[in-house]
Each structure stands twice: as structure tokens, then as C-alpha cells.
Amino acid sequence: MPNRKIIIPVLLLMFTTSFAFCQSEVFKPVVNNLALYKQKKDLKFLAAAKKSVDSLVTTHADSIDYKKTVYRALVYSTMLYIDSLNTLKQPTTFLSQTTTIVDKLAANKKSASFQDQLDYVKKCLANVYMRMGFQDMNASDFVNAEQAFLKAQAYVPSFKELDFYIAYSNNKLGNLQDAAKYYNHLIDADTAKAEYIEAAANIYKSLGDTSKALDVIKKGRSRFPNDKLLLMNEANIYSNKKDYVNLAPLLATLISIYPDNSSVAFVAANCYDNLNQYKQAETCYLQAIDINGAIYDPIFNLGLLYYKESLIFPSDKIKNINLAVTMLEKANEISPNDINALKVLQLIYTQTQNSNQLIKVNNQLKQLNNQ
């Protein structure tokens, strides 16, 4: 089954220097440099903004001044977000220093008065941690990827897409129960996507809980009725369970979506065959063979179907016997070491008293049994 492409999310940020501050002369250099960066996109203005904001903190009283600290968080987080390559050569502790500042600000009772600024700062840091998480994911370091995504989620808990990447990392680490927990957060949310449903179902199948996987897929198909991969997933579950009664209603849509897929045609044929809907089964077996005439199973099954029909419908016995022989001999050509086609041919040649062909088949079976 085709895999869906992982989409890397980015939190939308409105980079601004106005916010809701009462502008004063002391902050004017900081604000002006941020405005110049916004206008010219030159990192030197971010460096100047940091230099200006740092110059405001010279005493202990300055370091605990809430408004000055908010400005520092604003400048620092913007630099971390914008300067992803660390062109400005900040120390390795710069991120942890910034998160410490932001966490203290958020815990302060004054934070409500600066909610817009803190929301912006948190989104900056969340983007930084997401960027780190994807770098770790690309390096197959899913332990650190999960930790980075969890840190991002701490700053933007309402950004549900992060549940997917935390779940994905846990899945890669083999923590399937944790992965299922985060997928469940996603599939019940208004922002659920078809790929979340599919991933959750695959986790439950890995856990051996096919019933739960089926429940998830059904829920997904009620929300995304036109999603072809969810349809394929549901059909595969029914096919593997040999639940042909529930599989049959999906087949017409499935075949229309995958008209050139021999596996889909074969699954449909096998379903109809088991439901004794012989004409539909024959049509789908022939479709599978027409798409790929070198595959053993549809050819053998069609030969077996014709043989069954020769027993059920006496008026067409000779025609069906001849069709069965043609298909079964072709199946034997494709896979001469498979005894199933040979055994049915042995039975047919015995019934039709075709001694020459019977001797040939018996010799083939004897050789295979002696190997």
C-alpha cells in the first residue's frame, strides 16, 4: 500500500515590533532594530537588538524587571527562530538560557498583561524545537526527536499536529502503546487528518488488535469517505479475516479506484468466489490475469472455479472442464513445482479418462514427492 508523505508543520508567526507595549525611550533602540530587521531582513539588526536589550540589564533590579525581561525574551526567541544556522554565533547555552527566561515569565502573575508577547515568544521556541525534532528524525535519532517535539508541545499544547510527530517517534522506537495514545488524541480532534487515522490503525494492527484498528478505520472513513487508502486498509482487514460478507460492499468502489491493480482484482475475485457469486468472480479473475498474466494465484483460482462450476452446472460441464484444464495447465507452466494445480489436473484427467495427460501429471507429482 502506498505510504503518505510526512508533512513538516510550521507554526504561523506574525513577526511584529509593536505589540501592546507603551513605548518609551529606554526601549526605543530595541524596537527600532527589530523594525529594521523586519524591513531589511538583515541579521545585523537582530544582533543590534540583542546588544540594546542586554545593555538594559546592568543591575539585579534590571534582571528582575518584568518588562525588560519580556523584551529580552522577545529578542532572544526571535533570534533563535530566525537565525537557524546560528550565523550570529550565540553560545550553545543560548536556547536553554532563553527557555529559562520564558518559563519564569510565564509562571509570573504579571504574564496576563503580556499575553500577546508571550504567545509569540512561545511559538518561536516551539518552532525551534520542532526544527530540532525534524533534524533528529532525519538522522533517525527518534529518542531526541521525541524529546524535542515534547518540548515544543509544552509551549504550544493546542498545536495538535505535534501529537502525530510524537506518536511517529514512539512508533519508530517501538513504544507502540505510547504511539497509540498520541494517535488517539489526534483522531478524536477536529483537526484530524486521514493520515492520522491510517497511522493509528497500523499501530493497532502491529499490537495485534485488529478490532480496534477496524474501529479506527471506520471512524476515519465516516469523516473521509473518499480517502482511497483508508478504503484499502478496511478491505485488507476484511480480506485477511476472510470476512467476505463485509468486504463485498467495498469492492465496486475499490475496483473503480484501482482499475489497474491486479492484487485488488484478485482480492475481489476471491471474495466473490467464496460468496458463490461465480460470474463476478470470473470477471475479476480475468481482470487480474489481463493486468498481469504471469501471476500464479488468479490463474489457478480461475481454473479451480471453472472446475467447481463443471460440478454445479451439468449443462455446461464440458465447456467448464475444458476452461479449467486450460487455466490449470497455464498455472502449472508458471509454477511447475506447485502441486495444487497438478492435483486438480490429476482429478480432472482421471474423471475424463485422459490417460496420456494423467500419466504425465502422475510423473510430475512423483518427481516432486521424491525431491
N, C-alpha and C positions, 0 to 999 in steps of 0.2 A: 504494500500500500504506500502511496506517496507520502512523504513527510511534509509537514507545513514548515515554512521558513520562520525562524525566530526573529521577531521584530524588536529592535532595541528602542526602548522608550526614552524620551527626554521630557522632563518637566518644563512646561512653558513658563518663562520668566519675563516679566515686564521690567527691564532694566531702567531705572529712573533715579534721579538725584533729588527730586523734590520731596516726595513723601509728605508726611504731616508735621514736619519739624517747624518750629518757629525759628527761622533763620537768624543767626547772629554773626557778628564779625568774627568771633572765635572759630566758627566752623566754615567760614566762607572759603578759605583755601581748599579745604577738603571737598566741599560741594563743587567748586569751580573745576577742580581737577577731574572729578567724576563726570561732570558735564562735558569737559573737553574730550575725555575718553569716549563717551557716548557719541560725540560728534565725529571724532577723527579716527577712532579705533586704534590708537597708538598706545601700546602698553606703558610707555614712559609716563603717561598721565596717571595710570594706576599706581605706579611706583611713587609718583609725587603725592598722590592722595594718601598713600600709606605713610610717607615721610611726614606729611602735615598732621595726620591724625595721631601718629606716635609722638609728635612734638607737644601734643596737648597733655600728655601723661608724664608729669615730672615729679609728682609727689604721691603719697599714699592716698590723699584725698582725691586726686585726679583719677587714680586707678579704680576707685570705687564709685566714681561719679557715673550714674546710670546712663545719662545721655551721651557722655563721651564714650562709654563702653559700647553703646549701641552703634555709634559711628565707627568705632574700631571693628566691630563685628561686621558691619555693612561693607567696609572697605576690604577687610581680610577675606570674607566669604566670596566677594566678587572676584578678587584676585585668584582665589583657588578655583573658582568656576571657569573664569576666562582664560587664565594662563595655565592650561592643562599640561604644557611642556616645561613649566617652571622656568621660563625664559628669564624671569626676574630674580632667579637664584635665591629663593626663600629657603630657609633651613628645613631639614626633614621633619622637624617638630612643628612646623607651621600649621599643619592640619589639626594636630592634637591640641595645640595652643588655641586655635580658633574654636574648636568644638567645646573646649572647657569654658571659654568666654560665653559662647552662645547658650550652653546648658545652664550656666549661672544666671544669665539674663532671663531665660525662660522660666526659671524657678522663682524669680523675684516677683513680688506682688505688683510692682510697677509695670510689669510686662503688658498688661491690658492696654496701657496708654500708647504702646508702641507696637501694636499687633501687626500692622501692615509691614513695618520694617522687619520684624522677627519672622514673619511668614516668608518674606523674600529671602532672608538670610538662610532659613531652614531649607528652602528649595534649592538654593545654591549648594549647600552642603550635601543635600540628598543627591543632586546631580553628580557631585564629585564622587560620592561613594558608589553610585551606580556605574560611573565610568570605571572605577577601580574594579567593581564586580565583573564587568564585562571583559576587562583585561585579564582578570584571573580565569574567567570562564574560557576565554580563547586559549589560555595556557593550560587548560584542563586542571586548574587548581580550584576545585569546587569547594574545598574547605574554606579558603579565604574568600571565595566568591560569595558563599552563603553569608559569611560574617559581614561582608561589605553591604550586601543587599539588606540585611537585618538592620544595619546602622542607618542606611538610607530610609528604611521604613520607620525608624524611630522618629525621624524628622518630618516625614510626610505619611502618617498612618492611613490617610484616606486614599492614597495612590495605590489602588488595588492591583495594578499591573505588577507590582513588586512581589505579590504573593506567587505569581507564576514563576518568577526567576528564583525565588527561594525554594519553591516546590521542585523546579527543574534541577537545582543544585543538589537538593536532598535525594532526588531520584538518581542522579549520577553517583552519589555517594552510597547508594544502596539503602538509604533511610526511607523506605517506602511508606511507612506509617506516617512519618512527618510530612512526606511529599503529599500524601493523600489529604492530610489535614489542611494544608495550604491550598490545594486544588479545590477542596470543598468550600473554602472561603470565596473562591473565585466563581464557581459555578452557580452559587446562590445570589451573587451580586447582580445589580442592574447592568454592570459593565461587562458581564460575561461574554466571552467570545467562543466561537466554535472550537478553536484550537485548545482552549482550556478544557472543554468538555472531553475532547478526544484524548488529551493527555491524562486527565483524571481516570477515564475508562481504562486506558492502557496500564495505569498504575494498579487498579483493582484487578485487572487480568493477571498482572505479574504477581499479585498477592494470592491469586487463585480464587478470588471472589467474583466469579462470572456474573452472579445475580446482581451484585452491586454495580458492576461495570455496565450491565444491560440497563439498569435503572438510570444511571447517569446518562447513557446514550439516548434513552427515550426522552429524558428531560431536555437534553440538548436538541433533539430533533423537533420537539414541540416548539422550541424557540427559534431553531434554524432549520425549518422543514426542507429547504432547498440545498442544504450542505451535503455534497456528494460523499465526502469522506466519512461523515457520521453515518450515512446510509450504508456505506460499505462495511463499516465497523459492526453495525447491527446485523447485517446479513451474514457476516463472517461468524458472529457468535451463534446465530441460529443454525448455520451450516455445521459448525463444529459440534454443536449439541444434538445434531440430527433432528432439530425441531422444524420439520418441513412445513407444518401447518402454519406457523408464524412467519416462516421465510417466504412462502409463496406470494403473499400480497406485496412484497417488496420487489419482486423480480422484474415486472414490466418496467418500472421506473429505473431499476438498476441497469437493465439491458439498454434502455434508451440513453442513459448517461455514458455507458461504456460499451458502445456498439462494436468496437474492435478488440475487445478484451476476451481472449479465449478462456481464461480462468472464470470470468463472470458467466460466460455462456455455459461452461461445463457445470458450474455450481447450480445454475438454473435448470439445466437438463437433468442433473442428478436429483434435484428436488422434485421436479415433475415426475420423474421416473418412480421415485419412492411413493408418490401420491397416486400412482397408476394413471397419470394423465399422459398417455403414451404419445399422442400426436405432438403435444407441446414439448415433451422430452426429445422426440425425434428431431423436431425443428431446431432445438437448442444444441443437441449433439452435433448436428450437421453444421450449424453456425460455428461452433468451436473448431470443428475439423476444417471448415473453409478458411478460418483465420489462421490456423496452424495445423497443417496436416501431418506433422511429424511427432505429435504427442500421442502416447500410447492410450491413456485413460479414456478419452472420449470415444476413440475408435473401438476399443474393447467393450466399453459400456454400450455403445450403439449396437454392436454385434450381439451382445447379451440381450438387449432389448428386443431385437428382431427375433431372437430365438424364443424368448418368452411369448412374444406375440404369435409365433407359429403354434404354440401350445394352446393359447387362449382363443385364437380365431381360426378354426379349422378351414374356413373357406379360402383363407389367404396363406395356408400353411406352406405351400411350395415356394411362393414368392418370398415369404419371410425367411424360410430356411436358406434360400439362395443368398438373400441380402446378409443374413447372419454369417454365412460362410465367407462371403467377400470381406466383411469387416474384420472378422476374427483372423483370417489369413493375413490381412494387412497389419493387424496388431502384432501377429507373430513375426512378421518381417521387421517391424520396428524394434521389437524386444524379443528376440528368439529364445532367450533364457528364462522368460516368464512363463510359468507352467499354467497360469489361469486360462489363457486363450487356448492352449493346447488341450486342456482337459475338456473344455466345452466343445472344441472341434472333435475330439475323440468320441464324445457323446453323440454328436450330430452324425458323424460318419458311421457309427455303429447303428444308429436308428435308420439311416438311409442306405445302409449296406454298401457303402462306398469302400470296398476292401483295399483298394490301392492307396487311397489317402489315409485310411485307418492305419495301415502298416507303416506308412511314413511318419504319422503322428506318434504312434506307439514307440517307434525307434527313437524319435526325438525325446520323448518322455523318459525312455530307458537311459539314454545318454545323460540326461540332466540328473536323474536319480542316482547315477553311478559316479557323478562328479564329487 
